[in-house]
Amino acid sequence: MNTLALTVTGMTCMGCVNSVKNLVGALPGVSAVRVDLGSGRVEVDHDPGQSDFATIRRAIEDGGYGVTA
């Protein structure tokens, strides 16, 4: 299990936090998603063999948010 730390832009409320958690949490191999709205920091515990950085980033961006590593 790896932990990936990202900065997600475009989150403005707890609804956005829940949306990002749901988008990423639905991916295979993701066991936990922690989101800090104030900093935009998102930490994802995942199995890189099932969901890698590109997959996680795409899921967030497809939800309408931006991602920086």
MMTF fields as JSON, N, C-alpha, C and O atoms, coordinates in Angstrom:
{
  "mmtfVersion": "1.0.0",
  "mmtfProducer": "UNKNOWN",
  "numBonds": 275,
  "numAtoms": 276,
  "numGroups": 69,
  "numChains": 1,
  "numModels": 1,
  "chainsPerModel": [1],
  "groupsPerChain": [69],
  "chainIdList": ["A"],
  "bondAtomList": [4, 2, 8, 6, 12, 10, 16, 14, 20, 18, 24, 22, 28, 26, 32, 30, 36, 34, 40, 38, 44, 42, 48, 46, 52, 50, 56, 54, 60, 58, 64, 62, 68, 66, 72, 70, 76, 74, 80, 78, 84, 82, 88, 86, 92, 90, 96, 94, 100, 98, 104, 102, 108, 106, 112, 110, 116, 114, 120, 118, 124, 122, 128, 126, 132, 130, 136, 134, 140, 138, 144, 142, 148, 146, 152, 150, 156, 154, 160, 158, 164, 162, 168, 166, 172, 170, 176, 174, 180, 178, 184, 182, 188, 186, 192, 190, 196, 194, 200, 198, 204, 202, 208, 206, 212, 210, 216, 214, 220, 218, 224, 222, 228, 226, 232, 230, 236, 234, 240, 238, 244, 242, 248, 246, 252, 250, 256, 254, 260, 258, 264, 262, 268, 266, 272, 270],
  "bondOrderList": [1, 1, 1, 1, 1, 1, 1, 1, 1, 1, 1, 1, 1, 1, 1, 1, 1, 1, 1, 1, 1, 1, 1, 1, 1, 1, 1, 1, 1, 1, 1, 1, 1, 1, 1, 1, 1, 1, 1, 1, 1, 1, 1, 1, 1, 1, 1, 1, 1, 1, 1, 1, 1, 1, 1, 1, 1, 1, 1, 1, 1, 1, 1, 1, 1, 1, 1, 1],
  "groupList": [{"groupName": "MET", "atomNameList": ["N", "CA", "C", "O"], "elementList": ["N", "C", "C", "O"], "formalChargeList": [0, 0, 0, 0], "bondAtomList": [1, 0, 2, 1, 3, 2], "bondOrderList": [1, 1, 2], "singleLetterCode": "M", "chemCompType": "L-PEPTIDE LINKING"}, {"groupName": "ASN", "atomNameList": ["N", "CA", "C", "O"], "elementList": ["N", "C", "C", "O"], "formalChargeList": [0, 0, 0, 0], "bondAtomList": [1, 0, 2, 1, 3, 2], "bondOrderList": [1, 1, 2], "singleLetterCode": "N", "chemCompType": "L-PEPTIDE LINKING"}, {"groupName": "THR", "atomNameList": ["N", "CA", "C", "O"], "elementList": ["N", "C", "C", "O"], "formalChargeList": [0, 0, 0, 0], "bondAtomList": [1, 0, 2, 1, 3, 2], "bondOrderList": [1, 1, 2], "singleLetterCode": "T", "chemCompType": "L-PEPTIDE LINKING"}, {"groupName": "LEU", "atomNameList": ["N", "CA", "C", "O"], "elementList": ["N", "C", "C", "O"], "formalChargeList": [0, 0, 0, 0], "bondAtomList": [1, 0, 2, 1, 3, 2], "bondOrderList": [1, 1, 2], "singleLetterCode": "L", "chemCompType": "L-PEPTIDE LINKING"}, {"groupName": "ALA", "atomNameList": ["N", "CA", "C", "O"], "elementList": ["N", "C", "C", "O"], "formalChargeList": [0, 0, 0, 0], "bondAtomList": [1, 0, 2, 1, 3, 2], "bondOrderList": [1, 1, 2], "singleLetterCode": "A", "chemCompType": "L-PEPTIDE LINKING"}, {"groupName": "VAL", "atomNameList": ["N", "CA", "C", "O"], "elementList": ["N", "C", "C", "O"], "formalChargeList": [0, 0, 0, 0], "bondAtomList": [1, 0, 2, 1, 3, 2], "bondOrderList": [1, 1, 2], "singleLetterCode": "V", "chemCompType": "L-PEPTIDE LINKING"}, {"groupName": "GLY", "atomNameList": ["N", "CA", "C", "O"], "elementList": ["N", "C", "C", "O"], "formalChargeList": [0, 0, 0, 0], "bondAtomList": [1, 0, 2, 1, 3, 2], "bondOrderList": [1, 1, 2], "singleLetterCode": "G", "chemCompType": "PEPTIDE LINKING"}, {"groupName": "CYS", "atomNameList": ["N", "CA", "C", "O"], "elementList": ["N", "C", "C", "O"], "formalChargeList": [0, 0, 0, 0], "bondAtomList": [1, 0, 2, 1, 3, 2], "bondOrderList": [1, 1, 2], "singleLetterCode": "C", "chemCompType": "L-PEPTIDE LINKING"}, {"groupName": "SER", "atomNameList": ["N", "CA", "C", "O"], "elementList": ["N", "C", "C", "O"], "formalChargeList": [0, 0, 0, 0], "bondAtomList": [1, 0, 2, 1, 3, 2], "bondOrderList": [1, 1, 2], "singleLetterCode": "S", "chemCompType": "L-PEPTIDE LINKING"}, {"groupName": "LYS", "atomNameList": ["N", "CA", "C", "O"], "elementList": ["N", "C", "C", "O"], "formalChargeList": [0, 0, 0, 0], "bondAtomList": [1, 0, 2, 1, 3, 2], "bondOrderList": [1, 1, 2], "singleLetterCode": "K", "chemCompType": "L-PEPTIDE LINKING"}, {"groupName": "PRO", "atomNameList": ["N", "CA", "C", "O"], "elementList": ["N", "C", "C", "O"], "formalChargeList": [0, 0, 0, 0], "bondAtomList": [1, 0, 2, 1, 3, 2], "bondOrderList": [1, 1, 2], "singleLetterCode": "P", "chemCompType": "L-PEPTIDE LINKING"}, {"groupName": "ARG", "atomNameList": ["N", "CA", "C", "O"], "elementList": ["N", "C", "C", "O"], "formalChargeList": [0, 0, 0, 0], "bondAtomList": [1, 0, 2, 1, 3, 2], "bondOrderList": [1, 1, 2], "singleLetterCode": "R", "chemCompType": "L-PEPTIDE LINKING"}, {"groupName": "ASP", "atomNameList": ["N", "CA", "C", "O"], "elementList": ["N", "C", "C", "O"], "formalChargeList": [0, 0, 0, 0], "bondAtomList": [1, 0, 2, 1, 3, 2], "bondOrderList": [1, 1, 2], "singleLetterCode": "D", "chemCompType": "L-PEPTIDE LINKING"}, {"groupName": "GLU", "atomNameList": ["N", "CA", "C", "O"], "elementList": ["N", "C", "C", "O"], "formalChargeList": [0, 0, 0, 0], "bondAtomList": [1, 0, 2, 1, 3, 2], "bondOrderList": [1, 1, 2], "singleLetterCode": "E", "chemCompType": "L-PEPTIDE LINKING"}, {"groupName": "HIS", "atomNameList": ["N", "CA", "C", "O"], "elementList": ["N", "C", "C", "O"], "formalChargeList": [0, 0, 0, 0], "bondAtomList": [1, 0, 2, 1, 3, 2], "bondOrderList": [1, 1, 2], "singleLetterCode": "H", "chemCompType": "L-PEPTIDE LINKING"}, {"groupName": "GLN", "atomNameList": ["N", "CA", "C", "O"], "elementList": ["N", "C", "C", "O"], "formalChargeList": [0, 0, 0, 0], "bondAtomList": [1, 0, 2, 1, 3, 2], "bondOrderList": [1, 1, 2], "singleLetterCode": "Q", "chemCompType": "L-PEPTIDE LINKING"}, {"groupName": "PHE", "atomNameList": ["N", "CA", "C", "O"], "elementList": ["N", "C", "C", "O"], "formalChargeList": [0, 0, 0, 0], "bondAtomList": [1, 0, 2, 1, 3, 2], "bondOrderList": [1, 1, 2], "singleLetterCode": "F", "chemCompType": "L-PEPTIDE LINKING"}, {"groupName": "ILE", "atomNameList": ["N", "CA", "C", "O"], "elementList": ["N", "C", "C", "O"], "formalChargeList": [0, 0, 0, 0], "bondAtomList": [1, 0, 2, 1, 3, 2], "bondOrderList": [1, 1, 2], "singleLetterCode": "I", "chemCompType": "L-PEPTIDE LINKING"}, {"groupName": "TYR", "atomNameList": ["N", "CA", "C", "O"], "elementList": ["N", "C", "C", "O"], "formalChargeList": [0, 0, 0, 0], "bondAtomList": [1, 0, 2, 1, 3, 2], "bondOrderList": [1, 1, 2], "singleLetterCode": "Y", "chemCompType": "L-PEPTIDE LINKING"}],
  "groupTypeList": [0, 1, 2, 3, 4, 3, 2, 5, 2, 6, 0, 2, 7, 0, 6, 7, 5, 1, 8, 5, 9, 1, 3, 5, 6, 4, 3, 10, 6, 5, 8, 4, 5, 11, 5, 12, 3, 6, 8, 6, 11, 5, 13, 5, 12, 14, 12, 10, 6, 15, 8, 12, 16, 4, 2, 17, 11, 11, 4, 17, 13, 12, 6, 6, 18, 6, 5, 2, 4],
  "groupIdList": [1, 2, 3, 4, 5, 6, 7, 8, 9, 10, 11, 12, 13, 14, 15, 16, 17, 18, 19, 20, 21, 22, 23, 24, 25, 26, 27, 28, 29, 30, 31, 32, 33, 34, 35, 36, 37, 38, 39, 40, 41, 42, 43, 44, 45, 46, 47, 48, 49, 50, 51, 52, 53, 54, 55, 56, 57, 58, 59, 60, 61, 62, 63, 64, 65, 66, 67, 68, 69],
  "secStructList": [7, 3, 3, 3, 3, 3, 3, 3, 3, 1, 7, 7, 1, 2, 2, 2, 2, 2, 2, 2, 2, 2, 2, 2, 2, 6, 1, 6, 6, 3, 3, 3, 3, 3, 3, 3, 6, 6, 6, 6, 3, 3, 3, 3, 3, 3, 7, 6, 6, 6, 1, 7, 2, 2, 2, 2, 2, 2, 2, 2, 2, 2, 6, 6, 7, 3, 3, 3, 7],
  "xCoordList": [0.848, 0.0, 0.894, 1.827, 0.598, 1.323, 0.397, -0.825, 0.994, 0.228, 0.654, 1.837, -0.316, -0.09, -0.641, -1.79, 0.172, -0.267, -0.41, 0.515, -1.576, -1.878, -2.436, -2.918, -2.368, -3.09, -4.198, -3.945, -5.418, -6.583, -7.139, -7.385, -7.333, -7.889, -9.355, -9.806, -10.084, -11.493, -12.457, -13.672, -11.934, -12.814, -13.153, -12.257, -14.448, -14.862, -15.74, -16.018, -16.176, -17.1, -16.995, -16.265, -17.725, -17.702, -18.341, -18.023, -19.22, -19.776, -18.683, -18.672, -17.767, -16.63, -15.729, -15.252, -15.506, -14.68, -15.294, -14.597, -16.588, -17.271, -17.23, -17.102, -17.338, -17.281, -15.918, -15.843, -14.847, -13.495, -13.292, -12.723, -13.755, -13.635, -14.353, -13.832, -15.544, -16.319, -15.68, -15.635, -15.187, -14.551, -13.337, -13.175, -12.489, -11.248, -11.509, -10.918, -12.389, -12.679, -13.305, -13.239, -13.911, -14.549, -13.549, -13.897, -12.319, -11.318, -10.822, -10.75, -10.482, -9.965, -8.622, -7.772, -8.447, -7.186, -7.046, -6.036, -8.044, -7.991, -8.621, -9.775, -7.838, -8.343, -8.734, -9.518, -8.195, -8.543, -8.271, -7.338, -9.113, -8.936, -9.132, -10.168, -8.127, -8.207, -8.091, -7.181, -9.031, -9.075, -9.072, -9.844, -8.193, -8.178, -8.631, -7.897, -9.824, -10.407, -9.564, -9.361, -9.076, -8.324, -7.079, -6.814, -6.321, -5.065, -5.235, -4.378, -6.334, -6.539, -5.764, -5.713, -5.167, -4.353, -5.238, -6.169, -4.917, -5.625, -4.595, -3.637, -4.781, -3.905, -4.709, -5.821, -4.125, -4.809, -3.945, -2.81, -4.478, -3.818, -4.307, -5.508, -3.365, -3.777, -2.742, -1.576, -3.215, -2.359, -1.988, -2.849, -0.718, -0.34, -0.502, -0.505, -0.633, -0.876, -2.302, -2.597, -3.191, -4.598, -4.999, -5.743, -4.523, -4.816, -3.546, -3.088, -2.986, -1.764, -2.092, -3.259, -1.044, -1.219, -2.1, -3.01, -1.839, -2.59, -4.074, -4.919, -4.392, -5.787, -6.49, -7.625, -5.808, -6.371, -6.556, -7.596, -5.542, -5.628, -6.788, -7.555, -6.918, -7.982, -9.359, -10.257, -9.534, -10.827, -11.183, -12.331, -10.203, -10.444, -10.738, -11.671, -9.941, -10.144, -11.467, -12.131, -11.86, -13.151, -14.311, -15.404, -14.061, -15.072, -15.129, -15.97, -14.222, -14.269, -13.272, -13.361, -12.337, -11.33, -9.971, -9.755, -9.051, -7.685, -6.771, -7.072, -5.644, -4.7, -3.282, -2.87, -2.535, -1.1, -0.449, -0.984, 0.688, 1.363, 2.202, 2.845],
  "yCoordList": [-1.174, 0.0, 1.239, 1.345, 2.163, 3.429, 4.565, 4.436, 5.685, 6.898, 7.942, 8.26, 8.469, 9.487, 10.799, 10.854, 11.862, 13.181, 14.09, 14.228, 14.708, 15.6, 16.913, 16.984, 17.944, 19.169, 19.266, 19.234, 19.385, 19.446, 20.862, 21.411, 21.444, 22.796, 22.73, 21.766, 23.776, 23.864, 23.399, 23.483, 22.909, 22.497, 23.729, 24.441, 23.983, 25.181, 24.901, 25.803, 23.641, 23.342, 21.87, 21.102, 21.494, 20.09, 19.169, 17.98, 19.698, 18.905, 18.511, 17.39, 19.433, 19.137, 18.081, 17.17, 18.212, 17.231, 15.841, 14.879, 15.745, 14.455, 13.931, 12.727, 14.826, 14.425, 13.823, 12.768, 14.484, 13.972, 12.635, 11.709, 12.532, 11.265, 10.142, 9.032, 10.429, 9.414, 9.049, 7.874, 10.045, 9.796, 8.887, 7.917, 9.222, 8.468, 7.158, 6.127, 7.204, 6.011, 4.886, 3.729, 5.201, 4.182, 3.427, 2.415, 3.911, 3.26, 1.967, 1.864, 0.984, -0.283, -0.064, 0.682, -0.719, -0.65, 0.528, 0.638, 1.426, 2.582, 2.174, 1.748, 2.311, 1.903, 3.08, 2.914, 4.276, 5.443, 6.718, 6.789, 7.733, 9.051, 10.08, 10.105, 10.926, 12.003, 13.334, 13.533, 14.252, 15.531, 16.658, 16.644, 17.644, 18.86, 20.01, 20.425, 20.516, 21.55, 22.823, 23.424, 23.235, 24.493, 24.524, 25.52, 23.455, 23.41, 22.788, 22.953, 22.078, 21.366, 20.059, 19.413, 19.675, 18.457, 17.212, 17.118, 16.272, 15.001, 13.896, 13.855, 13.001, 11.845, 10.595, 10.412, 9.737, 8.532, 7.323, 7.222, 6.407, 5.126, 4.179, 3.947, 3.625, 2.824, 1.759, 1.835, 0.774, -0.258, 0.217, 0.249, 0.587, 1.139, 0.153, 0.564, -1.121, -2.106, -2.067, -2.583, -1.449, -1.367, 0.041, 0.201, 1.05, 2.444, 3.259, 3.445, 3.742, 4.533, 6.025, 6.414, 6.857, 8.31, 8.794, 9.594, 8.318, 8.78, 8.458, 9.271, 7.287, 6.873, 7.742, 8.173, 7.992, 8.814, 10.248, 10.863, 10.767, 12.132, 12.26, 13.221, 11.318, 11.36, 11.342, 12.064, 10.533, 10.46, 11.821, 12.258, 12.479, 13.798, 14.837, 15.628, 14.833, 15.813, 15.579, 16.54, 14.327, 14.019, 14.526, 14.774, 14.678, 15.225, 16.74, 17.337, 17.375, 18.84, 19.584, 20.807, 18.897, 19.52, 19.48, 18.706, 20.317, 20.317, 19.568, 19.439, 19.068, 18.303, 18.773, 18.93, 18.996, 19.203, 18.221, 17.944, 17.707, 16.705, 17.385, 16.714],
  "zCoordList": [0.0, 0.0, 0.0, 0.796, -0.897, -0.988, -0.599, -0.664, -0.193, 0.057, -0.955, -1.079, -1.674, -2.682, -2.145, -1.708, -2.173, -1.722, -2.93, -3.731, -3.052, -4.167, -3.64, -2.509, -4.46, -4.182, -5.224, -6.428, -4.743, -5.623, -5.575, -4.501, -6.753, -6.841, -7.243, -7.863, -6.876, -7.252, -6.179, -6.361, -5.059, -3.958, -3.129, -2.675, -2.929, -2.208, -0.989, -0.199, -0.838, 0.253, 0.64, 0.014, 1.669, 2.1, 1.06, 1.009, 0.249, -0.842, -1.824, -2.333, -2.09, -2.969, -2.334, -3.011, -1.044, -0.319, -0.469, -0.791, -0.238, -0.36, -1.787, -2.006, -2.753, -4.152, -4.483, -5.114, -4.065, -4.324, -3.619, -4.196, -2.371, -1.642, -2.388, -2.493, -2.904, -3.618, -4.955, -5.319, -5.685, -6.976, -6.829, -7.568, -5.86, -5.669, -4.932, -5.254, -3.951, -3.158, -3.953, -3.539, -5.087, -5.923, -6.799, -7.408, -6.863, -7.714, -7.078, -5.853, -7.899, -7.355, -6.662, -7.149, -5.533, -4.814, -3.875, -3.181, -3.831, -2.922, -1.601, -1.552, -0.519, 0.792, 1.678, 2.613, 1.394, 2.219, 1.434, 0.633, 1.682, 1.07, 2.172, 2.836, 2.36, 3.353, 2.619, 1.815, 2.906, 2.206, 3.224, 4.183, 3.008, 3.817, 2.918, 2.021, 3.156, 2.307, 2.305, 1.251, 3.456, 3.566, 2.702, 2.029, 2.713, 1.956, 0.575, -0.294, 0.373, -0.879, -0.944, -1.991, 0.165, 0.189, 0.246, 1.047, -0.625, -0.663, -0.548, -1.321, 0.408, 0.574, 0.263, 0.758, -0.566, -1.019, -0.692, -1.157, 0.105, 0.35, -0.734, -0.868, -1.517, -2.669, -3.005, -2.617, -3.736, -4.3, -5.706, -6.585, -5.937, -7.237, -8.395, -9.555, -8.101, -9.144, -9.658, -10.736, -8.878, -9.276, -9.706, -10.674, -9.008, -9.361, -9.153, -8.026, -10.26, -10.169, -10.169, -10.192, -10.141, -10.1, -11.251, -11.037, -12.462, -13.63, -13.508, -13.882, -12.991, -12.829, -11.792, -11.996, -10.686, -9.615, -10.096, -9.864, -10.765, -11.285, -12.275, -12.208, -13.174, -14.185, -13.523, -13.954, -12.488, -11.79, -11.179, -11.253, -10.582, -9.967, -11.04, -10.907, -12.103, -13.175, -13.895, -14.284, -14.08, -14.698, -13.843, -14.351, -12.536, -11.633, -11.637, -10.965, -12.404, -12.532, -11.672, -11.558, -11.07, -10.206, -10.879, -11.811, -10.404, -10.911, -9.96, -8.773, -10.483, -9.676, -9.938, -11.087, -8.857, -8.951, -7.984, -6.91, -8.369, -7.521, -6.476, -5.668]
}
